[in-house]
Amino acid sequence: VSMKNLKPDIYFAMKRRCPACRKGDMFHSWLNFTPKEACENCGARLKAQDVGDGAIVILIFLLGFTIVPAALIWELASSPSLILQLIVWTLVSLVVIFALTPILKAYIMLLQYRHRKNDWKGQ
């Protein structure tokens, strides 16, 4: 991945658009992160390019490296109750998961399109 493309690629992934035509919606809805069968604009086979659990694995590492240390620092700094920590870190984790999952899936699919364009042609 070229560093010069990273920032524009992430901005594009946030739009959740088809990487082939850059116009059609990639997912069914804002809460359904399953790719559509095909792009309604260009016919690119989106469902065939689904990244599976790739985005979730990245999120597991991201959450593990950020939320666990943050919870430990908060515990050592102020010793909040266990129930308060449970509520706070569950909510933070859910917000991060629902915000980043579609972006990561769209980004991975964009990279797949860039490196394997022949797999995306319509039926």
Buried (B, 14 or more C-beta within 10 A) or exposed (E): EEEEEEEEBBEBBEEBBBBBEEEBBBBEEEEEBEBBEBBBBBBBBBEEBBBEEBBBEBBEEBBEEEBEEEBEEBEEEEEEEEEEBEEBBEEBBEEBBEEBBBBBBBBBBBBBBEEEEEEBEEE
